[in-house]
C-alpha cells in the first residue's frame, strides 16, 4: 500500500468537540477509578473540577469565584458545595472581614481526593506522552489553551 491508499485514521474524521468529549472521558474514568480506590466514589458530578481547582488554589477561595468558574447557576453551585461539605470534601467558612462572603477549602478527605485525581491525571498524561511524545502533548496543550482563550474572548464580548 502506498501512503495515498492507506486508510485515514479514525480521529481525522471525527469533529473536535466529539474528540474532546472522548478525551475527557478517558481522564474522568481514570480519576473516578482512583477515587473509588480510596473510598471516595461518592464524588458528585462537577465535584472533581471543584476539588482539583481548590487544590491548585492552595487554600480557600471565595464561593462567588467558584460559581463563576463552574459556569452554573448560583443554586446549582450552592447545591454542589452543600453536597461536597456533607460528604466531607469541603469546609465552608464565612469571611471574617465580610460576613456576606463565604469561602470553601478542602478537608483532609478533599486533599486525599485531590491527590488521587492528580495521580490518575498524571498517569494518563504519561501514557499519552509515551504514545505521541512530549512535544506533541505540549502542542496539544497550546492548541487547547488557544481554544479556551477563544471562548473567553467571545464570552467577554457577549
C-alpha positions in Angstrom: 0.0 0.0 0.0 1.2 3.4 -0.8 0.8 6.3 1.6 -2.1 7.7 -0.5 -4.1 4.4 -0.3 -3.7 3.9 3.5 -7.0 4.3 5.3 -7.5 7.6 7.0 -7.0 7.4 10.9 -10.4 7.4 12.6 -9.7 10.5 14.6 -9.2 12.6 11.4 -12.9 12.2 10.5 -14.4 13.0 14.0 -15.4 16.5 14.9 -13.2 18.2 17.5 -16.0 18.5 20.1 -16.5 14.8 19.9 -12.8 14.1 20.3 -12.7 16.5 23.3 -15.6 14.7 24.9 -14.0 11.3 24.5 -10.7 12.6 25.8 -12.4 14.0 28.8 -14.0 10.6 29.4 -10.5 8.9 29.5 -9.4 11.3 32.2 -12.7 11.1 34.1 -12.7 7.3 34.1 -9.2 7.2 35.4 -9.8 9.8 38.1 -13.1 8.2 39.2 -11.4 4.8 39.5 -8.6 6.4 41.6 -11.2 8.0 43.8 -13.0 4.7 44.2 -9.7 3.1 45.3 -9.6 5.5 48.3 -13.3 5.2 49.1 -14.3 8.5 47.5 -16.7 7.0 45.0 -19.4 9.4 46.2 -17.9 12.4 44.3 -20.8 14.2 42.6 -20.8 15.5 39.0 -18.6 18.6 38.8 -17.1 17.7 42.1 -13.7 16.7 40.6 -13.5 20.1 39.0 -14.1 21.8 42.3 -11.6 19.6 44.2 -9.0 20.0 41.6 -9.4 23.7 41.4 -9.2 24.1 45.1 -6.1 22.0 45.2 -4.5 24.3 42.6 -5.6 27.4 44.5 -3.7 26.0 47.6 -6.2 27.4 50.1 -9.7 28.8 50.4 -11.4 30.5 47.5 -14.5 32.7 47.6 -17.7 30.9 46.7 -18.6 33.6 44.2 -15.4 32.9 42.2 -16.1 29.2 42.3 -19.6 29.8 40.9 -18.2 32.0 38.1 -15.6 29.3 37.1 -18.2 26.5 37.1 -20.5 28.5 34.8 -23.6 27.2 36.5 -26.3 28.9 38.4 -25.8 30.1 42.0 -28.3 27.5 43.1 -26.6 24.6 41.3 -23.2 25.7 42.6 -24.6 26.0 46.1 -26.1 22.5 45.9 -22.8 21.1 44.7 -20.9 22.8 47.5 -23.5 21.6 50.0 -23.1 18.1 48.8 -19.3 18.3 49.0 -19.5 19.7 52.5 -21.9 17.0 53.6 -19.7 14.3 52.1 -16.7 15.6 53.9 -14.7 17.0 51.0 -15.0 20.7 51.8 -15.3 23.1 54.7 -17.3 26.3 54.2 -16.4 29.4 56.2 -17.6 32.9 56.5 -15.1 35.6 55.6 -14.4 37.4 58.9 -13.8 40.7 57.1 -17.1 40.5 55.2 -19.7 38.2 56.7 -21.6 38.2 53.4 -18.8 36.3 51.7 -18.4 32.5 52.0 -15.2 30.6 51.3 -14.6 26.9 50.8 -11.5 24.9 51.5 -10.5 21.3 51.2 -10.8 19.0 54.2 -8.4 16.1 54.8 -10.7 13.9 52.7 -10.8 16.6 50.0 -7.0 16.8 49.9 -6.8 13.0 49.6 -9.3 13.1 46.7 -7.2 15.9 45.0 -4.1 13.8 45.3 -5.8 10.7 43.9 -7.2 12.8 41.0 -3.9 14.3 40.2 -2.1 11.0 40.3 -4.6 9.5 37.9 -4.4 12.5 35.6 -0.6 12.4 35.6 -0.7 8.7 34.7 -3.0 9.4 31.7 -0.6 12.3 30.7 2.4 9.9 30.9 0.6 7.2 28.9 -0.2 9.8 26.2 3.3 11.1 26.1 4.6 7.6 25.6 2.3 7.2 22.6 2.8 10.6 20.9 5.8 12.2 22.5 6.3 15.1 24.9 6.4 17.7 22.1 3.0 16.5 20.7 1.5 16.8 24.2 2.9 20.3 24.6 1.4 21.2 21.2 -1.9 19.8 22.3 -1.8 21.9 25.4 -1.1 25.0 23.4 -3.9 24.3 21.0 -6.4 23.6 23.7 -5.3 26.7 25.6 -5.8 28.7 22.4 -9.3 27.2 22.1 -10.1 28.0 25.7 -9.0 31.6 25.1 -11.3 31.9 22.1 -14.2 31.0 24.3 -13.1 33.5 26.9 -12.8 36.4 24.4 -16.2 35.5 22.9 -17.9 35.4 26.4 -16.2 38.7 27.3 -17.8 40.5 24.3 -21.2 38.9 24.7 
